[in-house]
């Protein structure tokens, strides 16, 4: 008998996930690891921050995820004059009815692209980050729920770019993962140069899933059980970040929960029979690096380098 979660059989939902991954890898060439992490982040019910230079496919990845998975999509271009109402919406007085009518902002979509999030002021950033945390917004004293599933993909230019407002540590923690796209390998770049425009290709692709499919997949991924030795491994990694002389601020309990959720989702995306140390290692840098603050003695090391050191230092049980 086929097991079901919600209205859709899990086997057909898994098949849709596999098809989505194949399609995404055909659009985002040579970036299978990043595609896997992005899907894992979505299935773990987190939010994704992509930090990289312009022109490397950050926006294309977000648009492709929404289109291929059949999710409603809105894009917010973050600029220095962006206001919170431009994100969450505003109540407008209708003279015909004599009443105020709420006009939803772009945050009311299943996948929201917050493009160049660090170019907006902290006030505008906070409006988005509050919605991410609560999955609801309050306007004029009325609370309105956001869609389910609700997934924010924020892109960010490196902090040394002109005109940026870096996200503080407390707000970075709202993102389950932070990843980089990076330059493509030589063969992939050649295909990009000689092949069809990625956005034109995307327009001709039919969605392979829908919001109900995504919900089924999220429930299945987060329902995977982890054995005690694996929990010990996660705790050992977290403990090391708190005790290492190279780290001023280590992973919080919420960071530990994020690591466990991401590992479960990664195991599901990769069709593993259970959650293994390989899954923890695959997601560790993306989950941990933006939550770690290097100590003054390790100021020349990036958080990503420190995250890799932690993985190397902690033995697998």
C-alpha positions as CSV (number, residue, x, y, z in Angstrom):
1,X,0.0,0.0,0.0
2,X,1.4,3.4,-0.9
3,X,1.9,5.8,2.0
4,X,0.4,9.2,1.7
5,X,1.1,12.5,3.4
6,X,-1.7,15.0,2.9
7,X,-3.5,14.7,-0.4
8,X,-0.6,13.5,-2.5
9,X,1.2,10.2,-2.4
10,X,4.7,10.5,-1.1
11,X,6.1,8.5,-4.0
12,X,4.7,10.9,-6.6
13,X,5.9,13.9,-4.6
14,X,9.4,12.4,-4.5
15,X,9.3,11.8,-8.2
16,X,8.4,15.5,-8.7
17,X,11.3,16.5,-6.5
18,X,13.7,14.4,-8.6
19,X,12.3,15.9,-11.8
20,X,12.6,19.4,-10.3
21,X,16.3,18.8,-9.5
22,X,17.1,17.6,-13.0
23,X,15.4,20.6,-14.5
24,X,17.1,23.0,-12.2
25,X,20.5,21.5,-12.9
26,X,19.8,22.0,-16.6
27,X,19.2,25.7,-16.0
28,X,21.9,26.4,-13.4
29,X,24.8,24.6,-15.0
30,X,27.6,23.0,-12.9
31,X,26.0,23.9,-9.6
32,X,24.5,20.6,-8.4
33,X,25.6,21.2,-4.8
34,X,24.1,24.6,-4.6
35,X,20.8,23.3,-6.2
36,X,20.7,20.5,-3.6
37,X,21.3,23.0,-0.7
38,X,18.6,25.3,-2.0
39,X,16.1,22.5,-2.2
40,X,17.1,21.3,1.2
41,X,16.6,24.7,2.6
42,X,13.1,24.9,1.2
43,X,12.2,21.4,2.5
44,X,13.5,22.3,6.0
45,X,11.1,25.2,6.1
46,X,14.0,27.7,6.3
47,X,15.0,30.7,4.2
48,X,18.0,31.1,1.9
49,X,20.6,33.9,1.7
50,X,22.7,33.9,-1.5
51,X,25.8,36.1,-1.2
52,X,27.9,36.6,-4.3
53,X,29.0,39.0,-7.0
54,X,26.5,40.3,-9.6
55,X,25.9,38.1,-12.7
56,X,26.5,34.7,-11.2
57,X,22.9,33.4,-11.3
58,X,21.5,34.3,-7.9
59,X,18.2,35.7,-9.3
60,X,18.0,33.0,-12.0
61,X,18.2,30.3,-9.3
62,X,15.3,31.9,-7.3
63,X,13.1,32.3,-10.3
64,X,13.8,28.8,-11.5
65,X,12.9,27.3,-8.1
66,X,9.5,29.1,-8.1
67,X,8.7,28.2,-11.7
68,X,9.7,24.6,-11.6
69,X,8.0,23.9,-8.3
70,X,4.8,25.7,-9.3
71,X,5.0,28.4,-6.5
72,X,3.7,31.9,-6.7
73,X,6.6,34.3,-7.1
74,X,7.2,38.0,-6.3
75,X,10.4,39.9,-6.5
76,X,11.3,42.9,-4.3
77,X,14.2,45.0,-5.5
78,X,15.8,46.4,-2.3
79,X,17.0,50.0,-2.6
80,X,17.9,52.7,-0.2
81,X,14.5,54.3,-0.4
82,X,12.4,51.1,0.0
83,X,9.8,51.4,2.8
84,X,8.3,48.7,4.9
85,X,4.9,49.3,3.3
86,X,6.5,48.5,-0.1
87,X,7.1,45.0,1.2
88,X,4.1,44.1,3.4
89,X,1.4,46.2,1.8
90,X,-0.8,49.1,2.9
91,X,-4.4,50.0,3.6
92,X,-6.0,52.3,1.0
93,X,-9.2,54.3,1.5
94,X,-11.8,53.5,-1.1
95,X,-14.1,56.5,-1.5
96,X,-16.8,54.3,-3.2
97,X,-17.2,52.1,-0.1
98,X,-16.1,54.6,2.5
99,X,-13.8,51.9,3.9
100,X,-10.1,51.1,4.0
101,X,-9.0,48.1,1.8
102,X,-5.8,46.3,2.4
103,X,-3.5,46.0,-0.7
104,X,-1.2,43.1,-0.1
105,X,2.5,43.7,-0.7
106,X,4.9,41.4,-2.6
107,X,5.6,39.4,0.5
108,X,2.3,37.7,0.0
109,X,3.8,35.0,-2.3
110,X,4.9,31.4,-1.8
111,X,8.5,32.3,-2.9
112,X,9.7,35.8,-2.4
113,X,13.0,37.0,-3.9
114,X,14.5,39.8,-1.9
115,X,17.0,41.1,-4.4
116,X,20.1,42.8,-3.1
117,X,18.7,42.8,0.5
118,X,21.7,44.7,1.9
119,X,21.1,47.7,-0.3
120,X,18.0,48.7,1.8
121,X,18.0,50.4,5.1
122,X,17.8,48.4,8.3
123,X,14.1,49.5,8.8
124,X,13.1,48.0,5.4
125,X,15.2,44.9,6.1
126,X,13.5,44.4,9.4
127,X,10.0,44.4,7.8
128,X,11.0,41.4,5.7
129,X,12.9,39.6,8.4
130,X,9.9,39.9,10.8
131,X,7.6,38.4,8.2
132,X,10.1,35.5,7.7
133,X,10.2,34.8,11.5
134,X,6.5,35.0,12.2
135,X,5.1,34.0,8.8
136,X,2.6,36.7,9.2
137,X,2.4,40.5,9.0
138,X,0.5,43.1,11.1
139,X,-0.8,46.2,9.3
140,X,-3.1,48.7,11.0
141,X,-3.6,46.4,13.9
142,X,-4.7,43.4,11.8
143,X,-2.6,40.3,11.6
144,X,-2.5,38.6,8.2
145,X,-1.1,35.1,7.6
146,X,1.4,34.6,4.8
147,X,1.1,31.7,2.3
148,X,2.1,28.2,3.2
149,X,4.6,27.2,2.0
150,X,6.5,30.5,2.4
151,X,10.1,30.7,1.3
152,X,12.3,33.7,1.1
153,X,15.4,33.8,-1.1
154,X,17.4,36.9,-0.4
155,X,20.4,37.9,-2.5
156,X,23.2,40.0,-1.1
157,X,26.3,41.6,-2.6
158,X,29.6,41.3,-0.7
159,X,29.7,43.8,2.2
160,X,32.6,45.7,0.6
161,X,30.4,46.7,-2.3
162,X,29.4,50.4,-2.4
163,X,26.0,51.4,-0.9
164,X,25.3,48.3,1.3
165,X,23.9,48.0,4.8
166,X,25.2,44.7,6.2
167,X,22.7,42.5,8.0
168,X,23.5,42.2,11.7
169,X,24.2,38.8,13.3
170,X,20.7,38.6,14.9
171,X,19.1,39.1,11.5
172,X,21.5,36.8,9.6
173,X,20.3,34.1,12.0
174,X,16.9,34.2,10.5
175,X,18.3,32.5,7.4
176,X,18.6,28.8,7.7
177,X,21.4,28.8,5.1
178,X,23.8,31.1,3.4
179,X,25.4,29.9,0.2
180,X,27.6,31.2,-2.7
181,X,27.0,30.4,-6.4
182,X,30.5,31.0,-7.5
183,X,31.9,31.0,-11.1
184,X,30.9,28.1,-13.3
185,X,33.5,25.6,-14.5
186,X,34.9,26.0,-18.0
187,X,32.6,23.6,-19.7
188,X,29.5,24.9,-18.0
189,X,30.5,28.5,-18.9
190,X,31.0,27.5,-22.5
191,X,27.5,26.1,-22.6
192,X,26.1,29.3,-21.1
193,X,27.9,31.3,-23.8
194,X,26.8,29.2,-26.7
195,X,23.5,28.0,-25.5
196,X,20.0,29.5,-25.1
197,X,19.4,32.3,-22.6
198,X,18.4,30.7,-19.3
199,X,15.4,32.9,-18.8
200,X,14.1,32.1,-22.2
201,X,14.6,28.4,-21.5
202,X,12.7,28.8,-18.2
203,X,9.7,30.3,-19.9
204,X,9.3,27.1,-22.0
205,X,9.5,24.7,-19.0
206,X,6.3,23.4,-17.4
207,X,6.2,23.2,-13.6
208,X,6.6,19.7,-12.2
209,X,5.1,20.3,-8.8
210,X,2.7,22.6,-6.9
211,X,2.4,24.1,-3.4
212,X,0.7,20.9,-2.1
213,X,3.6,18.8,-3.4
214,X,6.1,21.1,-1.5
215,X,4.1,20.8,1.7
216,X,4.1,17.0,1.4
217,X,7.8,17.0,0.8
218,X,8.5,19.3,3.8
219,X,6.5,17.1,6.1
220,X,8.3,14.0,4.9
221,X,11.8,15.5,5.1
222,X,11.3,16.9,8.6
223,X,9.8,13.6,9.7
224,X,13.0,11.6,9.2
225,X,14.4,10.2,12.4
226,X,18.0,10.6,13.5
227,X,19.8,8.0,15.6
228,X,21.5,8.9,18.9
229,X,25.1,8.8,17.5
230,X,24.2,11.3,14.9
231,X,22.7,13.6,17.5
232,X,25.9,13.2,19.5
233,X,27.8,14.3,16.4
234,X,25.7,17.4,15.9
235,X,26.1,18.3,19.6
236,X,29.9,17.7,19.3
237,X,30.1,20.1,16.4
238,X,28.0,22.7,18.2
239,X,30.0,22.4,21.4
240,X,33.3,22.8,19.5
241,X,32.1,26.1,18.0
242,X,31.4,27.4,21.5
243,X,34.7,26.2,23.0
244,X,37.1,26.9,20.2
245,X,39.6,29.8,20.8
246,X,39.1,30.8,17.2
247,X,35.4,31.5,17.6
248,X,34.0,34.4,19.7
249,X,30.3,33.5,19.2
250,X,29.5,29.8,18.5
251,X,26.2,28.1,17.4
252,X,23.2,28.8,19.6
253,X,20.5,26.1,20.4
254,X,18.6,27.5,17.4
255,X,21.6,27.0,15.3
256,X,21.8,23.4,16.4
257,X,18.1,22.9,15.5
258,X,18.8,24.5,12.1
259,X,21.7,22.0,11.5
260,X,19.5,19.0,12.4
261,X,16.6,20.2,10.2
262,X,18.9,20.9,7.2
263,X,20.6,17.5,7.6
264,X,17.2,15.8,7.5
265,X,16.2,17.7,4.4
266,X,19.5,17.0,2.6
267,X,19.1,13.3,3.3
268,X,15.7,13.4,1.8
269,X,16.7,15.4,-1.3
270,X,19.6,13.0,-1.9
271,X,17.3,9.9,-1.3
272,X,19.4,8.5,1.5
273,X,18.0,5.7,3.5
274,X,18.5,7.7,6.7
275,X,20.3,10.8,8.0
276,X,24.0,10.2,8.0
277,X,27.1,12.2,9.0
278,X,27.7,13.0,5.3
279,X,24.4,14.9,5.4
280,X,25.5,17.0,8.4
281,X,28.8,17.7,6.7
282,X,27.2,18.7,3.4
283,X,25.0,21.4,5.1
284,X,27.3,22.4,7.9
285,X,29.1,25.3,6.2
286,X,25.9,26.7,4.7
287,X,24.1,26.5,8.1
288,X,26.9,27.5,10.5
289,X,29.3,29.9,8.8
290,X,27.0,33.0,8.9
291,X,26.2,32.3,12.5
292,X,29.9,32.1,13.6
293,X,31.8,35.2,14.7
294,X,35.6,34.7,14.5
295,X,37.6,35.7,17.5
296,X,40.2,38.5,17.2
297,X,42.9,35.9,17.1
298,X,41.4,34.4,14.0
299,X,40.5,37.7,12.3
300,X,42.2,36.8,9.1
301,X,40.1,33.7,8.7
302,X,36.6,33.8,7.1
303,X,33.7,32.2,8.9
304,X,33.6,29.6,6.1
305,X,37.2,28.6,6.8
306,X,36.5,28.3,10.5
307,X,33.4,26.1,9.7
308,X,35.6,23.8,7.6
309,X,38.1,23.7,10.5
310,X,35.4,22.6,12.9
311,X,34.4,19.8,10.5
312,X,38.0,18.6,10.3
313,X,38.5,18.8,14.1
314,X,35.4,16.9,15.3
315,X,35.6,13.1,14.9
316,X,32.6,11.3,13.3
317,X,31.2,8.8,15.8
